[in-house]
Amino acid sequence: MPLSRLPLLMFLLVAPVLAIADEPAPPADVRVETDVVQAWGRDHADCAEWSDGCVACTKEGCSTPGIACTPQEIVCRRK
């Protein structure tokens, strides 16, 4: 095999590995925000659904916050 094809071969071997790499974790501030909203739900056990305007939570878990969302005061949306 000619050496001129070596870079192509290397690319073909490495590209699939890069394509299937894990997605990056959400930024730390997003995780902290979600943790705070989840903790509010644990402290208010009578609430079935609560939100800070960015993250909506139930007893099962929380949604993913919007990319440009400014959290508000956490409120119970459904008892």
HTML snippet that shows the backbone in 3Dmol.js (N, CA, C, O; Angstrom):
<script src="https://3Dmol.org/build/3Dmol-min.js"></script>
<div id="view" style="width:600px;height:400px;position:relative"></div>
<script>
const pdb = `
ATOM      1  N   MET A   1       0.851  -1.172   0.000  1.00  0.00           N
ATOM      2  CA  MET A   1       0.000   0.000   0.000  1.00  0.00           C
ATOM      3  C   MET A   1       0.897   1.236   0.000  1.00  0.00           C
ATOM      4  O   MET A   1       1.844   1.318   0.783  1.00  0.00           O
ATOM      5  N   PRO A   2       0.605   2.182  -0.865  1.00  0.00           N
ATOM      6  CA  PRO A   2       1.412   3.399  -0.930  1.00  0.00           C
ATOM      7  C   PRO A   2       1.233   4.232   0.343  1.00  0.00           C
ATOM      8  O   PRO A   2       0.162   4.246   0.948  1.00  0.00           O
ATOM      9  N   LEU A   3       2.301   4.919   0.730  1.00  0.00           N
ATOM     10  CA  LEU A   3       2.262   5.755   1.928  1.00  0.00           C
ATOM     11  C   LEU A   3       1.304   6.933   1.798  1.00  0.00           C
ATOM     12  O   LEU A   3       0.874   7.492   2.807  1.00  0.00           O
ATOM     13  N   SER A   4       0.968   7.314   0.583  1.00  0.00           N
ATOM     14  CA  SER A   4       0.050   8.441   0.390  1.00  0.00           C
ATOM     15  C   SER A   4      -1.357   8.108   0.896  1.00  0.00           C
ATOM     16  O   SER A   4      -2.151   9.016   1.141  1.00  0.00           O
ATOM     17  N   ARG A   5      -1.669   6.845   1.052  1.00  0.00           N
ATOM     18  CA  ARG A   5      -2.999   6.454   1.537  1.00  0.00           C
ATOM     19  C   ARG A   5      -3.032   6.253   3.056  1.00  0.00           C
ATOM     20  O   ARG A   5      -4.100   6.020   3.622  1.00  0.00           O
ATOM     21  N   LEU A   6      -1.904   6.340   3.701  1.00  0.00           N
ATOM     22  CA  LEU A   6      -1.841   6.132   5.142  1.00  0.00           C
ATOM     23  C   LEU A   6      -2.701   7.138   5.922  1.00  0.00           C
ATOM     24  O   LEU A   6      -3.416   6.721   6.833  1.00  0.00           O
ATOM     25  N   PRO A   7      -2.666   8.435   5.608  1.00  0.00           N
ATOM     26  CA  PRO A   7      -3.536   9.372   6.340  1.00  0.00           C
ATOM     27  C   PRO A   7      -5.023   9.032   6.179  1.00  0.00           C
ATOM     28  O   PRO A   7      -5.792   9.149   7.133  1.00  0.00           O
ATOM     29  N   LEU A   8      -5.424   8.615   4.985  1.00  0.00           N
ATOM     30  CA  LEU A   8      -6.818   8.237   4.758  1.00  0.00           C
ATOM     31  C   LEU A   8      -7.178   7.017   5.603  1.00  0.00           C
ATOM     32  O   LEU A   8      -8.246   6.976   6.213  1.00  0.00           O
ATOM     33  N   LEU A   9      -6.303   6.040   5.637  1.00  0.00           N
ATOM     34  CA  LEU A   9      -6.543   4.843   6.430  1.00  0.00           C
ATOM     35  C   LEU A   9      -6.655   5.198   7.912  1.00  0.00           C
ATOM     36  O   LEU A   9      -7.538   4.692   8.604  1.00  0.00           O
ATOM     37  N   MET A  10      -5.783   6.052   8.395  1.00  0.00           N
ATOM     38  CA  MET A  10      -5.829   6.465   9.801  1.00  0.00           C
ATOM     39  C   MET A  10      -7.142   7.189  10.112  1.00  0.00           C
ATOM     40  O   MET A  10      -7.745   6.970  11.163  1.00  0.00           O
ATOM     41  N   PHE A  11      -7.573   8.042   9.202  1.00  0.00           N
ATOM     42  CA  PHE A  11      -8.837   8.753   9.383  1.00  0.00           C
ATOM     43  C   PHE A  11      -9.997   7.769   9.456  1.00  0.00           C
ATOM     44  O   PHE A  11     -10.868   7.891  10.317  1.00  0.00           O
ATOM     45  N   LEU A  12     -10.006   6.798   8.555  1.00  0.00           N
ATOM     46  CA  LEU A  12     -11.095   5.828   8.527  1.00  0.00           C
ATOM     47  C   LEU A  12     -11.118   4.951   9.782  1.00  0.00           C
ATOM     48  O   LEU A  12     -12.175   4.450  10.166  1.00  0.00           O
ATOM     49  N   LEU A  13      -9.987   4.767  10.408  1.00  0.00           N
ATOM     50  CA  LEU A  13      -9.937   3.983  11.636  1.00  0.00           C
ATOM     51  C   LEU A  13     -10.343   4.797  12.867  1.00  0.00           C
ATOM     52  O   LEU A  13     -10.943   4.256  13.795  1.00  0.00           O
ATOM     53  N   VAL A  14     -10.022   6.081  12.879  1.00  0.00           N
ATOM     54  CA  VAL A  14     -10.265   6.919  14.052  1.00  0.00           C
ATOM     55  C   VAL A  14     -11.643   7.581  14.019  1.00  0.00           C
ATOM     56  O   VAL A  14     -12.250   7.756  15.076  1.00  0.00           O
ATOM     57  N   ALA A  15     -12.148   7.949  12.867  1.00  0.00           N
ATOM     58  CA  ALA A  15     -13.408   8.688  12.754  1.00  0.00           C
ATOM     59  C   ALA A  15     -14.584   7.979  13.427  1.00  0.00           C
ATOM     60  O   ALA A  15     -15.340   8.637  14.141  1.00  0.00           O
ATOM     61  N   PRO A  16     -14.776   6.680  13.237  1.00  0.00           N
ATOM     62  CA  PRO A  16     -15.920   6.035  13.904  1.00  0.00           C
ATOM     63  C   PRO A  16     -15.839   6.096  15.427  1.00  0.00           C
ATOM     64  O   PRO A  16     -16.863   6.223  16.098  1.00  0.00           O
ATOM     65  N   VAL A  17     -14.654   6.009  15.962  1.00  0.00           N
ATOM     66  CA  VAL A  17     -14.493   6.087  17.417  1.00  0.00           C
ATOM     67  C   VAL A  17     -14.915   7.463  17.911  1.00  0.00           C
ATOM     68  O   VAL A  17     -15.590   7.576  18.934  1.00  0.00           O
ATOM     69  N   LEU A  18     -14.527   8.492  17.203  1.00  0.00           N
ATOM     70  CA  LEU A  18     -14.900   9.849  17.600  1.00  0.00           C
ATOM     71  C   LEU A  18     -16.399  10.080  17.440  1.00  0.00           C
ATOM     72  O   LEU A  18     -17.003  10.811  18.225  1.00  0.00           O
ATOM     73  N   ALA A  19     -16.994   9.466  16.438  1.00  0.00           N
ATOM     74  CA  ALA A  19     -18.417   9.661  16.177  1.00  0.00           C
ATOM     75  C   ALA A  19     -19.291   9.026  17.252  1.00  0.00           C
ATOM     76  O   ALA A  19     -20.380   9.526  17.534  1.00  0.00           O
ATOM     77  N   ILE A  20     -18.833   7.938  17.852  1.00  0.00           N
ATOM     78  CA  ILE A  20     -19.653   7.259  18.852  1.00  0.00           C
ATOM     79  C   ILE A  20     -19.256   7.608  20.280  1.00  0.00           C
ATOM     80  O   ILE A  20     -19.747   6.990  21.225  1.00  0.00           O
ATOM     81  N   ALA A  21     -18.392   8.573  20.446  1.00  0.00           N
ATOM     82  CA  ALA A  21     -17.969   8.987  21.791  1.00  0.00           C
ATOM     83  C   ALA A  21     -19.174   9.499  22.569  1.00  0.00           C
ATOM     84  O   ALA A  21     -20.124  10.018  21.982  1.00  0.00           O
ATOM     85  N   ASP A  22     -19.135   9.353  23.878  1.00  0.00           N
ATOM     86  CA  ASP A  22     -20.233   9.811  24.726  1.00  0.00           C
ATOM     87  C   ASP A  22     -20.437  11.307  24.578  1.00  0.00           C
ATOM     88  O   ASP A  22     -19.497  12.065  24.344  1.00  0.00           O
ATOM     89  N   GLU A  23     -21.706  11.714  24.722  1.00  0.00           N
ATOM     90  CA  GLU A  23     -22.001  13.135  24.696  1.00  0.00           C
ATOM     91  C   GLU A  23     -21.432  13.770  25.960  1.00  0.00           C
ATOM     92  O   GLU A  23     -21.362  13.122  27.004  1.00  0.00           O
ATOM     93  N   PRO A  24     -21.031  15.021  25.870  1.00  0.00           N
ATOM     94  CA  PRO A  24     -20.489  15.672  27.064  1.00  0.00           C
ATOM     95  C   PRO A  24     -21.568  15.840  28.131  1.00  0.00           C
ATOM     96  O   PRO A  24     -22.751  15.965  27.815  1.00  0.00           O
ATOM     97  N   ALA A  25     -21.155  15.840  29.372  1.00  0.00           N
ATOM     98  CA  ALA A  25     -22.079  16.037  30.487  1.00  0.00           C
ATOM     99  C   ALA A  25     -22.573  17.481  30.471  1.00  0.00           C
ATOM    100  O   ALA A  25     -21.868  18.375  30.000  1.00  0.00           O
ATOM    101  N   PRO A  26     -23.787  17.712  30.986  1.00  0.00           N
ATOM    102  CA  PRO A  26     -24.263  19.094  31.040  1.00  0.00           C
ATOM    103  C   PRO A  26     -23.372  19.928  31.955  1.00  0.00           C
ATOM    104  O   PRO A  26     -22.734  19.386  32.857  1.00  0.00           O
ATOM    105  N   PRO A  27     -23.323  21.221  31.732  1.00  0.00           N
ATOM    106  CA  PRO A  27     -22.496  22.080  32.577  1.00  0.00           C
ATOM    107  C   PRO A  27     -22.884  21.942  34.048  1.00  0.00           C
ATOM    108  O   PRO A  27     -24.026  21.616  34.370  1.00  0.00           O
ATOM    109  N   ALA A  28     -21.934  22.190  34.925  1.00  0.00           N
ATOM    110  CA  ALA A  28     -22.156  22.019  36.363  1.00  0.00           C
ATOM    111  C   ALA A  28     -23.296  22.886  36.875  1.00  0.00           C
ATOM    112  O   ALA A  28     -24.053  22.448  37.742  1.00  0.00           O
ATOM    113  N   ASP A  29     -23.441  24.116  36.359  1.00  0.00           N
ATOM    114  CA  ASP A  29     -24.500  24.989  36.857  1.00  0.00           C
ATOM    115  C   ASP A  29     -25.882  24.446  36.532  1.00  0.00           C
ATOM    116  O   ASP A  29     -26.821  24.671  37.294  1.00  0.00           O
ATOM    117  N   VAL A  30     -26.029  23.733  35.415  1.00  0.00           N
ATOM    118  CA  VAL A  30     -27.308  23.116  35.061  1.00  0.00           C
ATOM    119  C   VAL A  30     -27.621  21.999  36.053  1.00  0.00           C
ATOM    120  O   VAL A  30     -28.761  21.860  36.495  1.00  0.00           O
ATOM    121  N   ARG A  31     -26.608  21.201  36.403  1.00  0.00           N
ATOM    122  CA  ARG A  31     -26.820  20.116  37.371  1.00  0.00           C
ATOM    123  C   ARG A  31     -27.179  20.675  38.740  1.00  0.00           C
ATOM    124  O   ARG A  31     -28.046  20.128  39.421  1.00  0.00           O
ATOM    125  N   VAL A  32     -26.528  21.749  39.149  1.00  0.00           N
ATOM    126  CA  VAL A  32     -26.828  22.362  40.445  1.00  0.00           C
ATOM    127  C   VAL A  32     -28.257  22.870  40.453  1.00  0.00           C
ATOM    128  O   VAL A  32     -28.983  22.665  41.426  1.00  0.00           O
ATOM    129  N   GLU A  33     -28.673  23.536  39.373  1.00  0.00           N
ATOM    130  CA  GLU A  33     -30.042  24.054  39.286  1.00  0.00           C
ATOM    131  C   GLU A  33     -31.046  22.918  39.408  1.00  0.00           C
ATOM    132  O   GLU A  33     -32.013  23.024  40.162  1.00  0.00           O
ATOM    133  N   THR A  34     -30.827  21.832  38.671  1.00  0.00           N
ATOM    134  CA  THR A  34     -31.739  20.695  38.719  1.00  0.00           C
ATOM    135  C   THR A  34     -31.757  20.081  40.112  1.00  0.00           C
ATOM    136  O   THR A  34     -32.820  19.701  40.602  1.00  0.00           O
ATOM    137  N   ASP A  35     -30.598  19.978  40.757  1.00  0.00           N
ATOM    138  CA  ASP A  35     -30.532  19.428  42.115  1.00  0.00           C
ATOM    139  C   ASP A  35     -31.338  20.279  43.093  1.00  0.00           C
ATOM    140  O   ASP A  35     -32.025  19.738  43.960  1.00  0.00           O
ATOM    141  N   VAL A  36     -31.264  21.593  42.963  1.00  0.00           N
ATOM    142  CA  VAL A  36     -32.003  22.494  43.852  1.00  0.00           C
ATOM    143  C   VAL A  36     -33.502  22.302  43.661  1.00  0.00           C
ATOM    144  O   VAL A  36     -34.251  22.240  44.636  1.00  0.00           O
ATOM    145  N   VAL A  37     -33.938  22.209  42.415  1.00  0.00           N
ATOM    146  CA  VAL A  37     -35.366  22.040  42.135  1.00  0.00           C
ATOM    147  C   VAL A  37     -35.838  20.674  42.638  1.00  0.00           C
ATOM    148  O   VAL A  37     -36.930  20.573  43.198  1.00  0.00           O
ATOM    149  N   GLN A  38     -35.039  19.626  42.449  1.00  0.00           N
ATOM    150  CA  GLN A  38     -35.405  18.303  42.956  1.00  0.00           C
ATOM    151  C   GLN A  38     -35.481  18.308  44.482  1.00  0.00           C
ATOM    152  O   GLN A  38     -36.390  17.710  45.057  1.00  0.00           O
ATOM    153  N   ALA A  39     -34.541  18.974  45.135  1.00  0.00           N
ATOM    154  CA  ALA A  39     -34.547  19.054  46.599  1.00  0.00           C
ATOM    155  C   ALA A  39     -35.806  19.755  47.102  1.00  0.00           C
ATOM    156  O   ALA A  39     -36.353  19.379  48.138  1.00  0.00           O
ATOM    157  N   TRP A  40     -36.266  20.765  46.378  1.00  0.00           N
ATOM    158  CA  TRP A  40     -37.497  21.461  46.761  1.00  0.00           C
ATOM    159  C   TRP A  40     -38.650  20.461  46.787  1.00  0.00           C
ATOM    160  O   TRP A  40     -39.480  20.499  47.696  1.00  0.00           O
ATOM    161  N   GLY A  41     -38.708  19.585  45.816  1.00  0.00           N
ATOM    162  CA  GLY A  41     -39.766  18.575  45.769  1.00  0.00           C
ATOM    163  C   GLY A  41     -39.700  17.610  46.939  1.00  0.00           C
ATOM    164  O   GLY A  41     -40.736  17.202  47.465  1.00  0.00           O
ATOM    165  N   ARG A  42     -38.498  17.241  47.350  1.00  0.00           N
ATOM    166  CA  ARG A  42     -38.360  16.355  48.518  1.00  0.00           C
ATOM    167  C   ARG A  42     -38.840  17.056  49.788  1.00  0.00           C
ATOM    168  O   ARG A  42     -39.410  16.420  50.675  1.00  0.00           O
ATOM    169  N   ASP A  43     -38.611  18.359  49.872  1.00  0.00           N
ATOM    170  CA  ASP A  43     -39.022  19.130  51.048  1.00  0.00           C
ATOM    171  C   ASP A  43     -40.518  19.429  51.062  1.00  0.00           C
ATOM    172  O   ASP A  43     -41.073  19.752  52.112  1.00  0.00           O
ATOM    173  N   HIS A  44     -41.173  19.326  49.915  1.00  0.00           N
ATOM    174  CA  HIS A  44     -42.613  19.594  49.790  1.00  0.00           C
ATOM    175  C   HIS A  44     -43.284  18.335  49.241  1.00  0.00           C
ATOM    176  O   HIS A  44     -43.721  18.301  48.090  1.00  0.00           O
ATOM    177  N   ALA A  45     -43.358  17.311  50.076  1.00  0.00           N
ATOM    178  CA  ALA A  45     -43.828  15.988  49.646  1.00  0.00           C
ATOM    179  C   ALA A  45     -45.278  15.990  49.163  1.00  0.00           C
ATOM    180  O   ALA A  45     -45.673  15.085  48.428  1.00  0.00           O
ATOM    181  N   ASP A  46     -46.080  16.981  49.553  1.00  0.00           N
ATOM    182  CA  ASP A  46     -47.479  17.026  49.126  1.00  0.00           C
ATOM    183  C   ASP A  46     -47.643  17.545  47.698  1.00  0.00           C
ATOM    184  O   ASP A  46     -48.750  17.512  47.161  1.00  0.00           O
ATOM    185  N   CYS A  47     -46.584  18.016  47.082  1.00  0.00           N
ATOM    186  CA  CYS A  47     -46.638  18.562  45.724  1.00  0.00           C
ATOM    187  C   CYS A  47     -46.300  17.467  44.709  1.00  0.00           C
ATOM    188  O   CYS A  47     -45.280  16.791  44.843  1.00  0.00           O
ATOM    189  N   ALA A  48     -47.155  17.290  43.690  1.00  0.00           N
ATOM    190  CA  ALA A  48     -46.943  16.257  42.672  1.00  0.00           C
ATOM    191  C   ALA A  48     -46.132  16.768  41.483  1.00  0.00           C
ATOM    192  O   ALA A  48     -45.464  15.987  40.806  1.00  0.00           O
ATOM    193  N   GLU A  49     -46.186  18.072  41.227  1.00  0.00           N
ATOM    194  CA  GLU A  49     -45.441  18.669  40.106  1.00  0.00           C
ATOM    195  C   GLU A  49     -45.041  20.085  40.491  1.00  0.00           C
ATOM    196  O   GLU A  49     -45.866  20.854  40.985  1.00  0.00           O
ATOM    197  N   TRP A  50     -43.779  20.433  40.266  1.00  0.00           N
ATOM    198  CA  TRP A  50     -43.274  21.751  40.622  1.00  0.00           C
ATOM    199  C   TRP A  50     -42.306  22.232  39.551  1.00  0.00           C
ATOM    200  O   TRP A  50     -41.787  21.439  38.766  1.00  0.00           O
ATOM    201  N   SER A  51     -42.068  23.549  39.527  1.00  0.00           N
ATOM    202  CA  SER A  51     -41.225  24.124  38.478  1.00  0.00           C
ATOM    203  C   SER A  51     -40.629  25.447  38.934  1.00  0.00           C
ATOM    204  O   SER A  51     -41.179  26.144  39.787  1.00  0.00           O
ATOM    205  N   ASP A  52     -39.492  25.770  38.339  1.00  0.00           N
ATOM    206  CA  ASP A  52     -38.889  27.090  38.540  1.00  0.00           C
ATOM    207  C   ASP A  52     -38.980  27.916  37.259  1.00  0.00           C
ATOM    208  O   ASP A  52     -38.299  28.932  37.120  1.00  0.00           O
ATOM    209  N   GLY A  53     -39.819  27.479  36.330  1.00  0.00           N
ATOM    210  CA  GLY A  53     -39.965  28.166  35.056  1.00  0.00           C
ATOM    211  C   GLY A  53     -39.013  27.660  33.992  1.00  0.00           C
ATOM    212  O   GLY A  53     -39.214  27.919  32.805  1.00  0.00           O
ATOM    213  N   CYS A  54     -37.979  26.944  34.400  1.00  0.00           N
ATOM    214  CA  CYS A  54     -37.010  26.373  33.459  1.00  0.00           C
ATOM    215  C   CYS A  54     -37.059  24.850  33.476  1.00  0.00           C
ATOM    216  O   CYS A  54     -37.000  24.200  32.433  1.00  0.00           O
ATOM    217  N   VAL A  55     -37.168  24.299  34.674  1.00  0.00           N
ATOM    218  CA  VAL A  55     -37.175  22.856  34.873  1.00  0.00           C
ATOM    219  C   VAL A  55     -38.517  22.481  35.479  1.00  0.00           C
ATOM    220  O   VAL A  55     -38.937  23.076  36.472  1.00  0.00           O
ATOM    221  N   ALA A  56     -39.193  21.502  34.894  1.00  0.00           N
ATOM    222  CA  ALA A  56     -40.436  20.981  35.454  1.00  0.00           C
ATOM    223  C   ALA A  56     -40.141  19.613  36.046  1.00  0.00           C
ATOM    224  O   ALA A  56     -39.540  18.762  35.391  1.00  0.00           O
ATOM    225  N   CYS A  57     -40.568  19.402  37.294  1.00  0.00           N
ATOM    226  CA  CYS A  57     -40.268  18.147  37.985  1.00  0.00           C
ATOM    227  C   CYS A  57     -41.532  17.457  38.464  1.00  0.00           C
ATOM    228  O   CYS A  57     -42.543  18.097  38.754  1.00  0.00           O
ATOM    229  N   THR A  58     -41.448  16.138  38.539  1.00  0.00           N
ATOM    230  CA  THR A  58     -42.431  15.294  39.207  1.00  0.00           C
ATOM    231  C   THR A  58     -41.644  14.382  40.132  1.00  0.00           C
ATOM    232  O   THR A  58     -40.421  14.490  40.224  1.00  0.00           O
ATOM    233  N   LYS A  59     -42.341  13.482  40.818  1.00  0.00           N
ATOM    234  CA  LYS A  59     -41.652  12.552  41.719  1.00  0.00           C
ATOM    235  C   LYS A  59     -40.681  11.655  40.947  1.00  0.00           C
ATOM    236  O   LYS A  59     -39.697  11.184  41.519  1.00  0.00           O
ATOM    237  N   GLU A  60     -40.940  11.410  39.659  1.00  0.00           N
ATOM    238  CA  GLU A  60     -40.097  10.535  38.845  1.00  0.00           C
ATOM    239  C   GLU A  60     -38.814  11.202  38.357  1.00  0.00           C
ATOM    240  O   GLU A  60     -37.825  10.516  38.103  1.00  0.00           O
ATOM    241  N   GLY A  61     -38.813  12.515  38.224  1.00  0.00           N
ATOM    242  CA  GLY A  61     -37.622  13.202  37.739  1.00  0.00           C
ATOM    243  C   GLY A  61     -37.955  14.568  37.183  1.00  0.00           C
ATOM    244  O   GLY A  61     -39.087  15.040  37.282  1.00  0.00           O
ATOM    245  N   CYS A  62     -36.939  15.203  36.590  1.00  0.00           N
ATOM    246  CA  CYS A  62     -37.082  16.566  36.077  1.00  0.00           C
ATOM    247  C   CYS A  62     -36.779  16.623  34.586  1.00  0.00           C
ATOM    248  O   CYS A  62     -36.060  15.781  34.048  1.00  0.00           O
ATOM    249  N   SER A  63     -37.342  17.630  33.935  1.00  0.00           N
ATOM    250  CA  SER A  63     -37.065  17.867  32.520  1.00  0.00           C
ATOM    251  C   SER A  63     -35.706  18.535  32.371  1.00  0.00           C
ATOM    252  O   SER A  63     -35.084  18.934  33.355  1.00  0.00           O
ATOM    253  N   THR A  64     -35.262  18.649  31.144  1.00  0.00           N
ATOM    254  CA  THR A  64     -34.014  19.340  30.843  1.00  0.00           C
ATOM    255  C   THR A  64     -34.310  20.829  30.696  1.00  0.00           C
ATOM    256  O   THR A  64     -35.260  21.192  30.002  1.00  0.00           O
ATOM    257  N   PRO A  65     -33.525  21.703  31.329  1.00  0.00           N
ATOM    258  CA  PRO A  65     -33.795  23.137  31.227  1.00  0.00           C
ATOM    259  C   PRO A  65     -33.507  23.673  29.827  1.00  0.00           C
ATOM    260  O   PRO A  65     -32.674  23.134  29.098  1.00  0.00           O
ATOM    261  N   GLY A  66     -34.206  24.732  29.474  1.00  0.00           N
ATOM    262  CA  GLY A  66     -33.952  25.391  28.199  1.00  0.00           C
ATOM    263  C   GLY A  66     -32.577  26.026  28.189  1.00  0.00           C
ATOM    264  O   GLY A  66     -31.988  26.265  29.244  1.00  0.00           O
ATOM    265  N   ILE A  67     -32.068  26.299  27.009  1.00  0.00           N
ATOM    266  CA  ILE A  67     -30.698  26.787  26.866  1.00  0.00           C
ATOM    267  C   ILE A  67     -30.527  28.213  27.387  1.00  0.00           C
ATOM    268  O   ILE A  67     -29.455  28.566  27.878  1.00  0.00           O
ATOM    269  N   ALA A  68     -31.555  29.021  27.287  1.00  0.00           N
ATOM    270  CA  ALA A  68     -31.423  30.422  27.708  1.00  0.00           C
ATOM    271  C   ALA A  68     -32.528  30.768  28.696  1.00  0.00           C
ATOM    272  O   ALA A  68     -33.256  31.743  28.509  1.00  0.00           O
ATOM    273  N   CYS A  69     -32.646  29.979  29.732  1.00  0.00           N
ATOM    274  CA  CYS A  69     -33.728  30.156  30.692  1.00  0.00           C
ATOM    275  C   CYS A  69     -33.202  30.792  31.970  1.00  0.00           C
ATOM    276  O   CYS A  69     -32.109  30.470  32.435  1.00  0.00           O
ATOM    277  N   THR A  70     -33.986  31.692  32.527  1.00  0.00           N
ATOM    278  CA  THR A  70     -33.658  32.311  33.803  1.00  0.00           C
ATOM    279  C   THR A  70     -34.610  31.751  34.855  1.00  0.00           C
ATOM    280  O   THR A  70     -35.812  32.010  34.797  1.00  0.00           O
ATOM    281  N   PRO A  71     -34.091  30.990  35.813  1.00  0.00           N
ATOM    282  CA  PRO A  71     -34.962  30.382  36.822  1.00  0.00           C
ATOM    283  C   PRO A  71     -35.689  31.430  37.660  1.00  0.00           C
ATOM    284  O   PRO A  71     -35.144  32.488  37.976  1.00  0.00           O
ATOM    285  N   GLN A  72     -36.920  31.112  38.006  1.00  0.00           N
ATOM    286  CA  GLN A  72     -37.745  31.955  38.868  1.00  0.00           C
ATOM    287  C   GLN A  72     -37.912  31.239  40.210  1.00  0.00           C
ATOM    288  O   GLN A  72     -37.261  30.225  40.465  1.00  0.00           O
ATOM    289  N   GLU A  73     -38.775  31.764  41.050  1.00  0.00           N
ATOM    290  CA  GLU A  73     -39.076  31.109  42.319  1.00  0.00           C
ATOM    291  C   GLU A  73     -39.769  29.775  42.034  1.00  0.00           C
ATOM    292  O   GLU A  73     -40.618  29.693  41.147  1.00  0.00           O
ATOM    293  N   ILE A  74     -39.414  28.751  42.771  1.00  0.00           N
ATOM    294  CA  ILE A  74     -40.001  27.426  42.575  1.00  0.00           C
ATOM    295  C   ILE A  74     -41.414  27.425  43.144  1.00  0.00           C
ATOM    296  O   ILE A  74     -41.647  27.862  44.271  1.00  0.00           O
ATOM    297  N   VAL A  75     -42.361  26.921  42.336  1.00  0.00           N
ATOM    298  CA  VAL A  75     -43.762  26.858  42.757  1.00  0.00           C
ATOM    299  C   VAL A  75     -44.326  25.471  42.479  1.00  0.00           C
ATOM    300  O   VAL A  75     -43.880  24.769  41.572  1.00  0.00           O
ATOM    301  N   CYS A  76     -45.322  25.094  43.287  1.00  0.00           N
ATOM    302  CA  CYS A  76     -46.033  23.840  43.081  1.00  0.00           C
ATOM    303  C   CYS A  76     -47.082  24.071  41.993  1.00  0.00           C
ATOM    304  O   CYS A  76     -47.882  25.002  42.082  1.00  0.00           O
ATOM    305  N   ARG A  77     -47.073  23.224  40.972  1.00  0.00           N
ATOM    306  CA  ARG A  77     -48.018  23.371  39.866  1.00  0.00           C
ATOM    307  C   ARG A  77     -49.197  22.415  39.973  1.00  0.00           C
ATOM    308  O   ARG A  77     -50.243  22.640  39.363  1.00  0.00           O
ATOM    309  N   ARG A  78     -49.026  21.336  40.758  1.00  0.00           N
ATOM    310  CA  ARG A  78     -50.117  20.362  40.910  1.00  0.00           C
ATOM    311  C   ARG A  78     -49.912  19.597  42.210  1.00  0.00           C
ATOM    312  O   ARG A  78     -48.818  19.104  42.486  1.00  0.00           O
ATOM    313  N   LYS A  79     -50.972  19.502  43.005  1.00  0.00           N
ATOM    314  CA  LYS A  79     -50.893  18.747  44.273  1.00  0.00           C
ATOM    315  C   LYS A  79     -51.461  17.370  44.109  1.00  0.00           C
ATOM    316  O   LYS A  79     -51.480  16.593  45.063  1.00  0.00           O
TER     317      LYS A  79
END
`;
const viewer = $3Dmol.createViewer("view");
viewer.addModel(pdb, "pdb");
viewer.setStyle({}, {cartoon: {color: "spectrum"}});
viewer.zoomTo();
viewer.render();
</script>
